[in-house]
Amino acid sequence: MNGMATLRVGALAMAFACVARANEPTLTVTIRGNSASYAPAALLALPAATGINVPADVTYGHEMTYHAVPMSTLLAGVRPDESVRLVAQDGFVATLPAAVLFGGADAATAYLAVEPTDAPWPPIKPGEAATAGPFYVVWLRPEKGAIVREQWPYQIVRIETVAPLAKRFPMLAPAATVSTHDPVRHGFDVYVKNCSVCHTINGGGDSTVGPDLNVPYNPTEYIRPDALRRLIRDPQSLRKWAQTRMPAFGTKVISDRELTDLLAYLRYMADRKVGVAAR
């Protein structure tokens, strides 16, 4: 091979290397406006990166082993009273208190599992290629913090600090006159934890994966209470739809008392509609 051909081959190799780096998945972490981007290899090279064993992985339904970074490492400098928004590729958005993500020695503790580019995880669903990667929040001792399925977001692209949901979107919160002991107030907490990851109320919220639950109509206005309970417990029991993305919320996720309070919140919000401009 002459010198000119060698140069051409070298240039092509460099070009392919640049394309590979450009196509490599990245995670953006933004803390109070300051952003940093991480490729999988960079995260796995952090001193805090470690191997963890998750006995009952929520997404895969069985034991999984991951290379992971403690969320407390990624969120260094974040105050425990701040909120953290986790944004997935498909628009799913989970917002959690930072204190919950930090965990501790005898508490539910969150890790960011990082999918190695040369050893992909199994597909989430048989017959499909998509995995939970490249970045997936998993938990050790989730039972210590009553962590629910919606707090295991996968295919994450962004992590950022934000104000609490009710502060950013006051149109979805009960009035200040509603007592902290009122079922409506507790139902709002259930909504934030389990429903706000996909839905909005009066257009308020981070995610638009599912429909708004108050405008133009609240589900309590067109679904009987017993049917609405069945819909939340098992959406497929009321309407078969292969493409549905709404999961079933069993009693281990939302207790009967919590479901009653959630419905009380939804009924309350039906009388607090706020006009929403077309998106």
C-alpha positions as a Python dict, from the first residue, in 0.01 Angstrom:
ca = {
    (1, 'M'): (0, 0, 0),
    (2, 'N'): (145, 337, -105),
    (3, 'G'): (160, 641, 121),
    (4, 'M'): (-147, 809, -32),
    (5, 'A'): (-361, 496, 14),
    (6, 'T'): (-241, 464, 373),
    (7, 'L'): (-347, 822, 439),
    (8, 'R'): (-691, 756, 289),
    (9, 'V'): (-741, 444, 502),
    (10, 'G'): (-629, 634, 812),
    (11, 'A'): (-869, 917, 737),
    (12, 'L'): (-1157, 672, 691),
    (13, 'A'): (-1074, 501, 1021),
    (14, 'M'): (-1074, 837, 1197),
    (15, 'A'): (-1406, 928, 1037),
    (16, 'F'): (-1567, 601, 1151),
    (17, 'A'): (-1431, 657, 1502),
    (18, 'C'): (-1589, 1004, 1508),
    (19, 'V'): (-1923, 863, 1392),
    (20, 'A'): (-1911, 598, 1665),
    (21, 'R'): (-1846, 861, 1930),
    (22, 'A'): (-2123, 1083, 1788),
    (23, 'N'): (-2371, 795, 1805),
    (24, 'E'): (-2269, 685, 2154),
    (25, 'P'): (-2549, 730, 2410),
    (26, 'T'): (-2497, 1013, 2655),
    (27, 'L'): (-2657, 1115, 2980),
    (28, 'T'): (-2699, 1484, 3060),
    (29, 'V'): (-2694, 1578, 3429),
    (30, 'T'): (-2799, 1934, 3513),
    (31, 'I'): (-2768, 2070, 3865),
    (32, 'R'): (-2902, 2422, 3914),
    (33, 'G'): (-2835, 2511, 3551),
    (34, 'N'): (-2486, 2358, 3530),
    (35, 'S'): (-2479, 2068, 3285),
    (36, 'A'): (-2239, 1783, 3219),
    (37, 'S'): (-2270, 1498, 2969),
    (38, 'Y'): (-2148, 1144, 3029),
    (39, 'A'): (-2094, 850, 2797),
    (40, 'P'): (-2129, 500, 2947),
    (41, 'A'): (-1752, 447, 2965),
    (42, 'A'): (-1703, 776, 3150),
    (43, 'L'): (-1964, 681, 3411),
    (44, 'L'): (-1817, 334, 3459),
    (45, 'A'): (-1472, 490, 3506),
    (46, 'L'): (-1587, 693, 3808),
    (47, 'P'): (-1424, 578, 4134),
    (48, 'A'): (-1768, 519, 4289),
    (49, 'A'): (-1878, 284, 4009),
    (50, 'T'): (-1943, -64, 4141),
    (51, 'G'): (-2113, -393, 4070),
    (52, 'I'): (-2451, -444, 4235),
    (53, 'N'): (-2696, -731, 4251),
    (54, 'V'): (-3067, -644, 4233),
    (55, 'P'): (-3262, -946, 4366),
    (56, 'A'): (-3604, -850, 4223),
    (57, 'D'): (-3562, -612, 3932),
    (58, 'V'): (-3897, -444, 3860),
    (59, 'T'): (-3847, -406, 3485),
    (60, 'Y'): (-3706, -751, 3413),
    (61, 'G'): (-3899, -938, 3678),
    (62, 'H'): (-3602, -1136, 3806),
    (63, 'E'): (-3257, -1098, 3957),
    (64, 'M'): (-3016, -877, 3764),
    (65, 'T'): (-2652, -774, 3808),
    (66, 'Y'): (-2537, -429, 3698),
    (67, 'H'): (-2239, -200, 3676),
    (68, 'A'): (-2375, 111, 3846),
    (69, 'V'): (-2300, 448, 4001),
    (70, 'P'): (-2470, 566, 4323),
    (71, 'M'): (-2718, 843, 4250),
    (72, 'S'): (-2566, 1033, 4542),
    (73, 'T'): (-2242, 1052, 4342),
    (74, 'L'): (-2411, 1193, 4031),
    (75, 'L'): (-2607, 1437, 4246),
    (76, 'A'): (-2317, 1556, 4461),
    (77, 'G'): (-2395, 1905, 4586),
    (78, 'V'): (-2772, 1864, 4557),
    (79, 'R'): (-2959, 1945, 4878),
    (80, 'P'): (-3183, 1672, 5026),
    (81, 'D'): (-3482, 1909, 5010),
    (82, 'E'): (-3448, 1957, 4632),
    (83, 'S'): (-3634, 1753, 4369),
    (84, 'V'): (-3476, 1555, 4087),
    (85, 'R'): (-3641, 1499, 3749),
    (86, 'L'): (-3554, 1182, 3554),
    (87, 'V'): (-3648, 1203, 3185),
    (88, 'A'): (-3669, 895, 2962),
    (89, 'Q'): (-3637, 868, 2584),
    (90, 'D'): (-4012, 817, 2538),
    (91, 'G'): (-4118, 1119, 2746),
    (92, 'F'): (-4177, 929, 3071),
    (93, 'V'): (-4079, 1163, 3355),
    (94, 'A'): (-4031, 1073, 3722),
    (95, 'T'): (-3973, 1348, 3979),
    (96, 'L'): (-3840, 1237, 4317),
    (97, 'P'): (-3712, 1412, 4630),
    (98, 'A'): (-3333, 1407, 4631),
    (99, 'A'): (-3336, 1272, 4986),
    (100, 'V'): (-3516, 958, 4863),
    (101, 'L'): (-3254, 900, 4593),
    (102, 'F'): (-2964, 939, 4834),
    (103, 'G'): (-3076, 655, 5060),
    (104, 'G'): (-2839, 526, 5325),
    (105, 'A'): (-2702, 219, 5500),
    (106, 'D'): (-3043, 86, 5602),
    (107, 'A'): (-3265, 268, 5354),
    (108, 'A'): (-3377, 231, 4994),
    (109, 'T'): (-3082, 351, 4787),
    (110, 'A'): (-3084, 443, 4418),
    (111, 'Y'): (-2815, 360, 4164),
    (112, 'L'): (-2779, 450, 3800),
    (113, 'A'): (-2720, 123, 3618),
    (114, 'V'): (-2507, 173, 3306),
    (115, 'E'): (-2541, -63, 3011),
    (116, 'P'): (-2197, -152, 2871),
    (117, 'T'): (-2184, -85, 2498),
    (118, 'D'): (-2019, -423, 2438),
    (119, 'A'): (-2254, -625, 2661),
    (120, 'P'): (-2615, -512, 2617),
    (121, 'W'): (-2882, -614, 2866),
    (122, 'P'): (-3170, -845, 2771),
    (123, 'P'): (-3468, -700, 2585),
    (124, 'I'): (-3748, -573, 2809),
    (125, 'K'): (-4009, -762, 2609),
    (126, 'P'): (-3962, -1091, 2420),
    (127, 'G'): (-3932, -1039, 2048),
    (128, 'E'): (-3834, -671, 2080),
    (129, 'A'): (-3486, -521, 2073),
    (130, 'A'): (-3524, -244, 2331),
    (131, 'T'): (-3345, -291, 2663),
    (132, 'A'): (-3369, -81, 2981),
    (133, 'G'): (-3046, 90, 2880),
    (134, 'P'): (-2842, 278, 2828),
    (135, 'F'): (-2916, 429, 3172),
    (136, 'Y'): (-3161, 288, 3426),
    (137, 'V'): (-3239, 382, 3787),
    (138, 'V'): (-3243, 71, 4006),
    (139, 'W'): (-3280, 29, 4381),
    (140, 'L'): (-3129, -168, 4662),
    (141, 'R'): (-3366, -233, 4954),
    (142, 'P'): (-3664, -67, 4775),
    (143, 'E'): (-3899, -202, 5041),
    (144, 'K'): (-3733, 29, 5295),
    (145, 'G'): (-3866, 333, 5109),
    (146, 'A'): (-4194, 203, 4966),
    (147, 'I'): (-4042, 248, 4620),
    (148, 'V'): (-4294, 178, 4343),
    (149, 'R'): (-4247, 66, 3982),
    (150, 'E'): (-4278, 422, 3848),
    (151, 'Q'): (-3965, 512, 4045),
    (152, 'W'): (-3751, 270, 3840),
    (153, 'P'): (-3732, 478, 3518),
    (154, 'Y'): (-3528, 327, 3234),
    (155, 'Q'): (-3386, 449, 2902),
    (156, 'I'): (-3299, 775, 3078),
    (157, 'V'): (-3152, 1062, 2879),
    (158, 'R'): (-3160, 1348, 3132),
    (159, 'I'): (-3132, 1399, 3507),
    (160, 'E'): (-3189, 1749, 3644),
    (161, 'T'): (-3274, 1934, 3962),
    (162, 'V'): (-3612, 2109, 3963),
    (163, 'A'): (-3854, 2270, 4204),
    (164, 'P'): (-4122, 2035, 4346),
    (165, 'L'): (-4403, 1949, 4106),
    (166, 'A'): (-4674, 2141, 4294),
    (167, 'K'): (-4460, 2454, 4303),
    (168, 'R'): (-4395, 2447, 3929),
    (169, 'F'): (-4751, 2345, 3840),
    (170, 'P'): (-4989, 2489, 4100),
    (171, 'M'): (-5288, 2408, 3879),
    (172, 'L'): (-5268, 2041, 3975),
    (173, 'A'): (-5246, 2087, 4354),
    (174, 'P'): (-5537, 2102, 4601),
    (175, 'A'): (-5614, 2443, 4746),
    (176, 'A'): (-5407, 2555, 5045),
    (177, 'T'): (-5723, 2533, 5255),
    (178, 'V'): (-5732, 2152, 5215),
    (179, 'S'): (-5604, 2000, 5538),
    (180, 'T'): (-5291, 1784, 5538),
    (181, 'H'): (-5511, 1510, 5688),
    (182, 'D'): (-5778, 1533, 5417),
    (183, 'P'): (-5806, 1226, 5187),
    (184, 'V'): (-5783, 1467, 4892),
    (185, 'R'): (-5439, 1583, 5005),
    (186, 'H'): (-5323, 1223, 5049),
    (187, 'G'): (-5473, 1135, 4711),
    (188, 'F'): (-5268, 1411, 4553),
    (189, 'D'): (-4953, 1252, 4699),
    (190, 'V'): (-5059, 918, 4548),
    (191, 'Y'): (-5113, 1089, 4212),
    (192, 'V'): (-4768, 1253, 4218),
    (193, 'K'): (-4595, 926, 4303),
    (194, 'N'): (-4778, 696, 4064),
    (195, 'C'): (-4963, 894, 3796),
    (196, 'S'): (-4771, 1215, 3723),
    (197, 'V'): (-4497, 1015, 3550),
    (198, 'C'): (-4733, 978, 3252),
    (199, 'H'): (-5026, 1218, 3298),
    (200, 'T'): (-5101, 1585, 3353),
    (201, 'I'): (-5381, 1758, 3544),
    (202, 'N'): (-5511, 2085, 3397),
    (203, 'G'): (-5209, 2071, 3166),
    (204, 'G'): (-4973, 2075, 3463),
    (205, 'G'): (-4689, 1826, 3475),
    (206, 'D'): (-4372, 1714, 3303),
    (207, 'S'): (-4494, 1414, 3105),
    (208, 'T'): (-4739, 1381, 2818),
    (209, 'V'): (-4716, 1004, 2768),
    (210, 'G'): (-5079, 966, 2875),
    (211, 'P'): (-5383, 1194, 2847),
    (212, 'D'): (-5464, 1482, 3079),
    (213, 'L'): (-5682, 1360, 3367),
    (214, 'N'): (-5895, 1672, 3410),
    (215, 'V'): (-5947, 1852, 3080),
    (216, 'P'): (-6161, 1840, 2890),
    (217, 'Y'): (-6309, 1574, 3121),
    (218, 'N'): (-6204, 1410, 3443),
    (219, 'P'): (-6235, 1026, 3439),
    (220, 'T'): (-6468, 1047, 3740),
    (221, 'E'): (-6712, 1230, 3512),
    (222, 'Y'): (-6752, 951, 3257),
    (223, 'I'): (-6646, 627, 3430),
    (224, 'R'): (-6841, 470, 3715),
    (225, 'P'): (-6644, 451, 4042),
    (226, 'D'): (-6632, 70, 4039),
    (227, 'A'): (-6519, 65, 3676),
    (228, 'L'): (-6255, 331, 3741),
    (229, 'R'): (-6116, 120, 4024),
    (230, 'R'): (-6099, -179, 3789),
    (231, 'L'): (-5932, 31, 3520),
    (232, 'I'): (-5656, 140, 3759),
    (233, 'R'): (-5612, -207, 3905),
    (234, 'D'): (-5598, -374, 3562),
    (235, 'P'): (-5653, -164, 3248),
    (236, 'Q'): (-5682, -476, 3029),
    (237, 'S'): (-5979, -598, 3235),
    (238, 'L'): (-6194, -320, 3089),
    (239, 'R'): (-6051, -262, 2745),
    (240, 'K'): (-5818, -489, 2551),
    (241, 'W'): (-5556, -291, 2364),
    (242, 'A'): (-5227, -447, 2269),
    (243, 'Q'): (-5052, -109, 2248),
    (244, 'T'): (-5166, 17, 2589),
    (245, 'R'): (-4882, 147, 2804),
    (246, 'M'): (-5074, 185, 3129),
    (247, 'P'): (-4961, -84, 3374),
    (248, 'A'): (-5178, -256, 3632),
    (249, 'F'): (-5156, -104, 3981),
    (250, 'G'): (-5200, -389, 4226),
    (251, 'T'): (-5251, -350, 4599),
    (252, 'K'): (-4876, -379, 4661),
    (253, 'V'): (-4827, -61, 4457),
    (254, 'I'): (-5142, 134, 4551),
    (255, 'S'): (-5325, 8, 4857),
    (256, 'D'): (-5705, 7, 4873),
    (257, 'R'): (-5692, 310, 5103),
    (258, 'E'): (-5457, 493, 4868),
    (259, 'L'): (-5681, 414, 4571),
    (260, 'T'): (-5983, 553, 4757),
    (261, 'D'): (-5790, 872, 4833),
    (262, 'L'): (-5666, 898, 4472),
    (263, 'L'): (-6026, 886, 4348),
    (264, 'A'): (-6121, 1150, 4607),
    (265, 'Y'): (-5846, 1375, 4464),
    (266, 'L'): (-5964, 1319, 4107),
    (267, 'R'): (-6327, 1396, 4200),
    (268, 'Y'): (-6208, 1711, 4378),
    (269, 'M'): (-6009, 1826, 4074),
    (270, 'A'): (-6312, 1780, 3847),
    (271, 'D'): (-6446, 2099, 4004),
    (272, 'R'): (-6114, 2282, 3962),
    (273, 'K'): (-6068, 2277, 3587),
    (274, 'V'): (-5826, 2523, 3434),
    (275, 'G'): (-5831, 2606, 3064),
    (276, 'V'): (-5541, 2452, 2873),
    (277, 'A'): (-5410, 2601, 2550),
    (278, 'A'): (-5365, 2365, 2256),
    (279, 'R'): (-5021, 2203, 2256),
}
